[in-house]
Amino acid sequence: MSVSAANPVVPPPAVTPPPVAGQLDEFSDKLSPMLVKELRQGLRGKTFVILFLALQGLLGIVLLSAIGASSDGDSGPAVSKVIFFFFALAALVAQPLRGIGALHHEIKGNTIDLMVLTRLGSWRIVLGKWVAIVSQTGLLLMAIVPYLILRYFFGRMDLFAELLLLGLVFAGSAIFTAITVGLSALPSILVRGLMPLALAVFIGFSIPSITFSHELNGLIRICTLQDKAEAWGLFSTLAVGIYIGWMALAMGASIIAPQAENHSTSRRLVALGMIALLGVIGWIAGTSRDVMAVMLIMVGVPAVALALTEPLELLPPICRPFLRFGNLGKVAGRILYPGWASGVLFTGLLMTGTILVYLSRPNTDINPNLPIVKLLMTLGTLLLPALIIRVLASRARSPLGVYILIGVLLCAAAIALVLIMTETDNDGYVWFFSWIPPVQMVVVDFLYRNHPSSTTIADLSGLVQVGVITCSAYFVLLLFFALKNFSAIREVEQEAEGHAPKPTS
């Protein structure tokens, strides 16, 4: 049967292909699935939408008010202060706090194991969480830049310096976000929640006092990079901040990673490298001992705290890369293997490097013994909580949380002793508590208050001896506990080499 010409066959409509990923309305397939998921959820979240719209509305009102008062010569600097104030609150307080539950929600929902079974590694999971929040902060930054450029036409502005300061605020937000995301993997609510919240409260109260005072002008002057010492100080501070953020993310990745992954070695090598980098920067920039002490403490505290609280869970696959170098690899493993036992030797090496870098810098303090007392007090405060954990709480579920809690209690004991001293006349009994490292600063205050003359230097040599003895005793005891566990490390190494472990009696 033929088809008549009056009724032609109509061809079916062409099938439209589905949208391809990578277009403007879709994320590229090259991006991490974790990042895409977090970005979609974050950009649709009420918190970000409200924050973005509120920031735009407030800055729009401020700019219109400044245009109406453009005849006033101070309207330009006032606009800069308001812009930095609102952006700093959004970037340094609101945005980082969104990372408090980033990893904890995944762990609590038992979805971490499913993610690890896919091709997503622990680092990609953590970076996806972090980059998603930082990207939203970057969107806020891009929305702020036009207001800052328009403010240029009000006069009295160093455009480069203020744009650099705005970038530093963004960098600080990224670092704080890395800290909150990394800590969110910890089970202890005291560390995961209260520490970031306390830091956010401190930053929130500091922002108004900085932006609405002459300190903001000082920061802008530093960002001009005209002074060599200030420029090096800015660079070293940024380097230390990036290091702290990386350490936090690495800690979070190690917590959710399988036991066969080794994240400790890279953390410890980076910490040692940062100590060496600070030594080079101090030599080039001529950094004083007081400033160097602050940076060394910021580098050493997280590295030592993580090294002394790591669970001793060593597996043969971790030992094999070290064993390829023979006895030299075994020696390096005693310092770089995961676990608190090797962490004790790493702490000794890190403290040695810290002391050498610290003593290489010129002392600007009137009393030459005072910086040494501060250094010994810091080292003792890091060692004593780890020793207490080995003696009393070796099987704690969250060693890092217990470690921080003990450190806080030691500082609280020093504060309580100060309150008692205000109610008593004879304060010589404070020497009996000088074995508690934070109390040693209370002893310093006691010696200065009871010094007969303000024209001479108080004798702190006795307190230096106490600090050396206590730090040495704490480290030797920790080393004793660590050496008792080295036999277990040797058994794992023998298993990695293909030998059967020696039978235990």
C-alpha positions as CSV (number, residue, x, y, z in Angstrom):
1,M,0.0,0.0,0.0
2,S,1.5,3.3,-1.1
3,V,1.4,6.6,0.8
4,S,-0.6,9.2,-1.0
5,A,1.0,12.6,-1.8
6,A,-1.8,14.3,0.1
7,N,-0.8,12.7,3.4
8,P,3.1,12.9,3.6
9,V,4.9,11.2,6.5
10,V,5.9,13.7,9.2
11,P,9.4,12.9,10.6
12,P,9.7,12.6,14.4
13,P,11.0,15.7,16.3
14,A,14.7,15.8,16.9
15,V,15.8,14.7,20.3
16,T,17.5,17.5,22.3
17,P,20.7,16.2,24.0
18,P,20.8,16.6,27.8
19,P,22.8,19.5,29.1
20,V,26.5,18.8,29.4
21,A,28.4,19.5,32.6
22,G,30.8,22.4,32.2
23,Q,28.3,24.9,30.9
24,L,27.7,28.2,32.7
25,D,24.8,26.8,34.6
26,E,26.6,23.6,35.7
27,F,29.8,22.7,37.6
28,S,32.6,21.1,35.6
29,D,33.2,17.4,35.9
30,K,36.9,18.2,36.7
31,L,35.9,19.6,40.1
32,S,35.8,17.4,43.2
33,P,32.3,15.9,43.8
34,M,32.7,16.9,47.5
35,L,33.4,20.5,46.5
36,V,30.4,20.6,44.1
37,K,28.1,19.2,46.8
38,E,29.2,21.6,49.5
39,L,29.1,24.6,47.1
40,R,25.5,23.8,46.1
41,Q,24.4,23.4,49.6
42,G,26.3,26.4,50.9
43,L,25.1,28.8,48.2
44,R,21.5,27.8,48.8
45,G,21.8,28.0,52.6
46,K,19.9,30.7,54.4
47,T,23.0,31.7,56.4
48,F,25.1,32.7,53.3
49,V,22.1,34.3,51.5
50,I,21.2,36.4,54.5
51,L,24.8,37.4,55.1
52,F,25.4,38.3,51.5
53,L,22.2,40.4,51.2
54,A,22.8,42.1,54.6
55,L,26.4,43.0,53.6
56,Q,25.3,44.5,50.3
57,G,22.5,46.5,51.9
58,L,24.6,47.9,54.7
59,L,27.4,48.9,52.4
60,G,25.0,50.5,49.9
61,I,23.5,52.6,52.7
62,V,26.9,53.6,53.9
63,L,28.1,54.6,50.4
64,L,25.0,56.7,49.8
65,S,25.4,58.4,53.1
66,A,29.0,59.2,52.2
67,I,28.0,60.6,48.9
68,G,25.5,62.9,50.6
69,A,28.3,64.1,53.0
70,S,31.0,64.3,50.3
71,S,31.9,67.8,51.3
72,D,33.4,66.5,54.5
73,G,37.0,65.7,54.1
74,D,36.9,62.7,56.4
75,S,34.1,60.9,54.6
76,G,36.6,58.8,52.6
77,P,38.5,57.3,55.5
78,A,35.2,56.8,57.3
79,V,33.8,54.7,54.4
80,S,37.0,52.6,54.5
81,K,36.6,51.9,58.2
82,V,32.9,50.8,57.7
83,I,33.8,48.6,54.7
84,F,36.6,46.8,56.6
85,F,34.4,46.5,59.7
86,F,31.5,44.8,58.0
87,F,33.7,42.6,55.8
88,A,35.9,41.6,58.7
89,L,32.9,40.6,60.7
90,A,31.5,38.5,57.9
91,A,34.8,37.0,56.8
92,L,36.6,36.5,60.1
93,V,33.6,35.6,62.4
94,A,30.5,34.4,60.5
95,Q,32.1,32.4,57.7
96,P,34.7,30.4,59.6
97,L,32.1,29.3,62.2
98,R,30.2,27.5,59.5
99,G,33.0,24.9,59.4
100,I,32.5,23.8,63.0
101,G,30.3,20.9,62.1
102,A,31.8,20.2,58.6
103,L,33.4,16.8,59.2
104,H,31.6,16.0,62.4
105,H,28.2,15.8,60.6
106,E,29.7,13.3,58.1
107,I,31.2,11.2,60.9
108,K,28.1,11.3,63.0
109,G,26.0,10.3,59.9
110,N,28.3,7.4,59.1
111,T,28.9,8.8,55.6
112,I,32.7,9.1,55.9
113,D,33.3,5.4,55.3
114,L,31.1,5.5,52.2
115,M,33.1,8.4,50.9
116,V,36.5,6.7,51.6
117,L,35.3,3.6,49.7
118,T,34.9,5.8,46.6
119,R,37.8,7.5,44.8
120,L,37.6,10.4,47.2
121,G,40.6,10.4,49.6
122,S,40.6,11.9,53.0
123,W,42.5,15.0,51.8
124,R,39.9,15.6,49.0
125,I,37.1,15.3,51.4
126,V,38.6,17.8,53.8
127,L,39.7,20.2,51.0
128,G,36.3,20.0,49.5
129,K,34.7,21.2,52.8
130,W,37.3,23.9,53.2
131,V,37.3,25.2,49.6
132,A,33.5,25.4,49.6
133,I,33.4,27.8,52.5
134,V,36.4,29.8,51.3
135,S,34.8,30.2,47.9
136,Q,31.7,31.7,49.4
137,T,34.0,34.1,51.4
138,G,35.7,34.9,48.1
139,L,32.3,35.8,46.6
140,L,31.7,38.2,49.5
141,L,35.2,39.7,48.7
142,M,34.3,40.2,45.1
143,A,31.1,42.0,46.1
144,I,33.1,44.3,48.4
145,V,35.8,45.3,45.9
146,P,33.6,47.7,43.8
147,Y,32.7,49.6,47.0
148,L,36.3,50.0,47.8
149,I,37.1,51.2,44.3
150,L,34.3,53.7,44.5
151,R,35.6,54.9,47.8
152,Y,38.9,55.8,45.9
153,F,37.1,58.9,44.4
154,F,36.5,60.3,47.9
155,G,40.2,60.9,48.2
156,R,42.8,60.2,50.9
157,M,43.2,56.6,50.0
158,D,46.1,54.3,49.2
159,L,44.4,51.9,46.8
160,F,47.1,49.3,46.7
161,A,47.5,49.1,50.5
162,E,43.8,48.9,51.2
163,L,43.3,46.2,48.6
164,L,46.2,44.3,50.1
165,L,44.7,44.6,53.5
166,L,41.4,43.4,52.2
167,G,43.3,40.4,50.7
168,L,44.9,39.7,54.1
169,V,41.5,39.7,55.8
170,F,40.4,37.1,53.2
171,A,43.6,35.1,53.9
172,G,42.9,35.3,57.7
173,S,39.4,34.0,57.0
174,A,40.7,31.1,55.0
175,I,43.2,30.2,57.8
176,F,40.5,30.4,60.5
177,T,38.1,28.3,58.3
178,A,40.9,25.7,57.9
179,I,41.2,25.6,61.7
180,T,37.4,25.1,62.3
181,V,37.2,22.5,59.5
182,G,40.2,20.5,60.8
183,L,39.0,20.6,64.4
184,S,35.5,19.5,63.4
185,A,36.8,16.0,63.0
186,L,37.5,15.7,66.7
187,P,35.0,13.9,69.0
188,S,35.5,16.3,71.9
189,I,33.0,19.2,71.9
190,L,35.4,21.2,74.1
191,V,37.9,21.3,71.3
192,R,35.6,21.1,68.3
193,G,33.1,23.8,69.4
194,L,34.3,25.9,72.3
195,M,37.8,26.7,71.0
196,P,36.7,28.1,67.7
197,L,33.8,29.9,69.4
198,A,36.1,31.5,71.9
199,L,38.5,32.6,69.2
200,A,35.6,34.0,67.2
201,V,34.4,36.0,70.2
202,F,37.9,37.4,70.7
203,I,38.2,38.4,67.1
204,G,34.7,39.9,67.1
205,F,35.5,42.2,70.0
206,S,38.9,43.1,68.5
207,I,37.5,44.2,65.1
208,P,35.7,47.4,66.3
209,S,38.7,48.5,68.4
210,I,41.0,48.1,65.4
211,T,38.8,49.5,62.6
212,F,37.6,52.5,64.4
213,S,40.9,53.6,65.8
214,H,44.4,54.6,64.6
215,E,45.4,50.9,64.5
216,L,43.7,50.5,61.1
217,N,45.9,53.4,59.7
218,G,48.9,51.5,61.1
219,L,47.9,48.3,59.3
220,I,47.3,50.2,56.0
221,R,50.8,51.8,56.5
222,I,52.3,48.3,56.9
223,C,50.5,47.1,53.8
224,T,52.3,49.8,51.7
225,L,55.4,47.6,52.1
226,Q,57.7,50.6,52.4
227,D,59.5,49.4,55.5
228,K,61.6,46.3,55.0
229,A,61.3,45.0,58.6
230,E,57.5,45.4,58.6
231,A,57.3,43.7,55.2
232,W,59.3,40.7,56.4
233,G,57.2,40.6,59.5
234,L,54.0,40.6,57.4
235,F,55.4,37.8,55.2
236,S,56.5,35.7,58.2
237,T,53.2,36.1,60.0
238,L,51.3,35.1,56.8
239,A,53.6,32.0,56.5
240,V,53.0,31.0,60.0
241,G,49.2,31.4,59.6
242,I,49.2,29.3,56.4
243,Y,51.2,26.7,58.3
244,I,48.7,26.6,61.1
245,G,45.8,26.3,58.7
246,W,47.5,23.4,56.8
247,M,48.3,21.6,60.1
248,A,44.6,21.8,61.1
249,L,43.5,20.4,57.7
250,A,46.1,17.7,57.9
251,M,44.9,16.7,61.3
252,G,41.3,16.5,60.1
253,A,42.4,14.4,57.1
254,S,44.4,12.0,59.4
255,I,41.4,11.5,61.7
256,I,39.0,10.4,58.9
257,A,41.7,8.5,56.9
258,P,42.3,4.7,57.1
259,Q,45.0,3.6,59.5
260,A,47.2,2.5,56.6
261,E,47.6,6.2,55.5
262,N,50.5,8.1,57.0
263,H,49.8,11.8,57.6
264,S,52.1,12.2,60.6
265,T,55.4,12.2,58.7
266,S,54.4,15.1,56.4
267,R,53.2,17.1,59.4
268,R,56.4,16.7,61.3
269,L,58.6,17.4,58.3
270,V,56.7,20.6,57.6
271,A,57.0,21.7,61.2
272,L,60.8,21.2,61.2
273,G,60.9,23.0,57.8
274,M,59.0,26.0,59.3
275,I,61.4,26.3,62.2
276,A,64.3,26.4,59.7
277,L,62.4,28.9,57.6
278,L,61.8,31.2,60.6
279,G,65.5,31.0,61.4
280,V,66.4,32.2,57.8
281,I,63.8,35.0,57.9
282,G,65.0,36.1,61.4
283,W,68.6,36.2,60.0
284,I,67.6,38.2,56.9
285,A,65.1,40.6,58.6
286,G,67.0,41.0,61.9
287,T,63.9,39.9,63.9
288,S,64.2,40.4,67.6
289,R,64.1,37.6,70.1
290,D,60.6,38.6,71.5
291,V,59.0,38.6,68.1
292,M,60.7,35.4,67.1
293,A,59.5,33.7,70.3
294,V,55.9,34.4,69.4
295,M,56.3,32.9,65.9
296,L,58.2,29.8,67.3
297,I,55.5,29.2,69.8
298,M,52.8,29.3,67.1
299,V,54.7,26.8,65.0
300,G,55.7,24.5,67.9
301,V,52.5,24.2,69.9
302,P,50.3,22.5,67.3
303,A,53.1,20.2,66.1
304,V,54.0,19.1,69.7
305,A,50.4,18.7,70.8
306,L,49.6,16.5,67.9
307,A,52.8,14.5,68.1
308,L,52.4,13.7,71.8
309,T,48.7,12.7,71.6
310,E,48.7,10.5,68.5
311,P,47.5,6.9,69.1
312,L,50.2,4.3,68.6
313,E,48.7,2.4,65.7
314,L,51.6,1.5,63.4
315,L,51.0,-0.8,60.4
316,P,53.6,-2.5,58.1
317,P,52.7,-0.5,55.0
318,I,53.7,2.7,56.8
319,C,57.1,1.2,57.7
320,R,58.0,-0.1,54.3
321,P,59.0,3.3,52.7
322,F,61.4,3.9,55.7
323,L,62.9,0.4,55.6
324,R,64.0,0.9,52.0
325,F,66.8,3.1,53.4
326,G,68.1,0.4,55.8
327,N,69.2,1.4,59.3
328,L,69.1,5.1,58.4
329,G,65.4,4.7,57.6
330,K,64.8,3.0,60.9
331,V,66.4,5.9,62.7
332,A,64.3,8.4,60.8
333,G,61.2,6.3,61.6
334,R,61.8,6.6,65.3
335,I,61.2,10.3,64.8
336,L,58.7,10.3,61.9
337,Y,56.5,7.2,62.5
338,P,52.9,7.9,63.5
339,G,52.3,7.6,67.2
340,W,53.1,9.4,70.4
341,A,56.2,7.2,71.1
342,S,58.1,8.5,68.1
343,G,56.4,11.9,68.8
344,V,58.5,12.2,72.0
345,L,61.8,12.0,70.0
346,F,60.3,14.4,67.4
347,T,59.4,16.8,70.2
348,G,63.0,16.7,71.5
349,L,64.3,17.5,68.0
350,L,61.8,20.3,67.5
351,M,62.6,21.8,70.9
352,T,66.3,21.7,70.1
353,G,65.8,23.5,66.8
354,T,63.5,26.0,68.5
355,I,66.0,26.8,71.2
356,L,68.8,27.3,68.7
357,V,66.8,29.7,66.5
358,Y,65.5,31.5,69.6
359,L,69.0,32.0,71.1
360,S,70.4,33.1,67.7
361,R,68.3,36.3,67.8
362,P,69.4,39.4,69.6
363,N,67.8,40.0,73.1
364,T,66.0,43.3,73.4
365,D,64.7,42.7,76.9
366,I,66.2,44.6,79.8
367,N,66.4,41.4,81.9
368,P,68.3,38.8,79.8
369,N,66.8,35.9,81.8
370,L,63.2,36.8,81.4
371,P,62.9,35.6,77.7
372,I,64.5,32.3,78.7
373,V,62.0,31.9,81.6
374,K,59.2,32.4,79.1
375,L,60.6,29.9,76.7
376,L,61.1,27.2,79.4
377,M,57.6,27.9,80.8
378,T,56.1,27.3,77.3
379,L,58.1,24.1,76.8
380,G,57.1,22.7,80.2
381,T,53.5,23.5,79.6
382,L,53.6,21.4,76.5
383,L,55.4,18.5,78.1
384,L,53.6,18.1,81.5
385,P,50.1,17.4,80.1
386,A,51.5,14.7,77.9
387,L,53.2,13.1,80.9
388,I,50.0,13.2,82.9
389,I,48.2,11.4,80.0
390,R,50.8,8.7,80.0
391,V,50.5,8.1,83.7
392,L,46.7,8.6,84.3
393,A,44.8,8.6,81.0
394,S,46.7,6.5,78.5
395,R,43.5,5.0,77.2
396,A,41.6,8.2,76.8
397,R,39.1,8.3,73.9
398,S,40.2,11.7,72.8
399,P,43.9,12.2,73.9
400,L,44.1,15.7,72.3
401,G,41.0,16.9,74.1
402,V,42.3,15.6,77.4
403,Y,45.7,17.2,76.6
404,I,44.1,20.6,76.0
405,L,41.9,20.2,79.1
406,I,44.9,19.5,81.3
407,G,46.8,22.5,79.9
408,V,43.8,24.7,80.6
409,L,43.6,23.4,84.2
410,L,47.3,24.1,84.7
411,C,46.8,27.7,83.6
412,A,43.7,27.9,85.8
413,A,45.9,26.8,88.8
414,A,48.3,29.7,88.1
415,I,45.4,32.1,87.9
416,A,44.0,30.8,91.2
417,L,47.4,31.2,92.8
418,V,47.5,34.8,91.7
419,L,44.1,35.4,93.4
420,I,45.3,33.8,96.6
421,M,48.4,36.0,96.6
422,T,46.4,39.1,96.5
423,E,44.8,38.2,99.8
424,T,48.1,37.2,101.6
425,D,51.1,39.2,102.8
426,N,53.9,36.5,102.7
427,D,53.9,35.1,99.1
428,G,57.1,33.0,99.4
429,Y,55.0,29.8,99.3
430,V,54.6,30.3,95.5
431,W,58.0,28.7,95.0
432,F,56.6,25.3,96.2
433,F,54.3,25.4,93.1
434,S,57.0,26.4,90.6
435,W,57.1,22.8,89.2
436,I,53.9,23.7,87.5
437,P,55.1,25.6,84.3
438,P,52.4,28.3,84.1
439,V,53.1,29.2,87.8
440,Q,56.7,30.1,86.9
441,M,55.3,33.4,85.4
442,V,53.6,34.0,88.8
443,V,57.0,33.6,90.4
444,V,58.4,36.2,88.0
445,D,55.7,38.6,89.1
446,F,56.5,37.8,92.8
447,L,60.2,38.5,92.3
448,Y,59.6,41.8,90.5
449,R,57.1,43.0,93.2
450,N,59.5,42.1,96.0
451,H,62.6,43.5,94.3
452,P,64.2,46.2,96.5
453,S,65.0,48.6,93.7
454,S,63.6,49.4,90.3
455,T,66.9,50.6,89.0
456,T,68.5,47.2,89.1
457,I,67.5,43.9,87.3
458,A,65.7,41.3,89.4
459,D,67.6,38.0,89.7
460,L,65.8,35.3,87.8
461,S,68.7,32.8,87.6
462,G,67.1,30.6,90.2
463,L,63.9,30.4,88.2
464,V,65.9,29.6,85.1
465,Q,67.4,26.6,86.9
466,V,63.9,25.5,88.0
467,G,62.6,25.7,84.4
468,V,65.6,23.7,83.1
469,I,65.2,21.0,85.8
470,T,61.4,20.6,85.3
471,C,61.5,20.6,81.5
472,S,64.4,18.0,81.6
473,A,62.6,15.9,84.1
474,Y,59.3,15.9,82.1
475,F,61.0,15.0,78.9
476,V,63.1,12.2,80.4
477,L,60.0,10.6,81.9
478,L,58.2,10.9,78.6
479,L,61.2,9.3,76.9
480,F,61.2,6.5,79.4
481,F,57.5,5.7,78.6
482,A,58.3,6.0,74.9
483,L,61.2,3.6,74.9
484,K,59.0,0.9,76.5
485,N,56.9,1.0,73.3
486,F,59.8,0.8,70.8
487,S,59.8,-3.0,71.0
488,A,56.3,-3.0,69.5
489,I,57.6,-0.7,66.7
490,R,60.4,-3.2,66.0
491,E,57.9,-6.0,65.7
492,V,56.0,-4.1,63.1
493,E,59.2,-3.4,61.2
494,Q,60.1,-7.1,61.2
495,E,56.6,-7.9,59.9
496,A,57.1,-5.3,57.2
497,E,60.4,-6.9,56.2
498,G,58.7,-10.3,55.8
499,H,59.9,-11.8,59.1
500,A,57.5,-13.3,61.7
501,P,57.3,-11.2,64.9
502,K,59.2,-12.5,67.9
503,P,57.0,-14.4,70.4
504,T,56.3,-12.5,73.5
505,S,56.7,-14.2,76.9
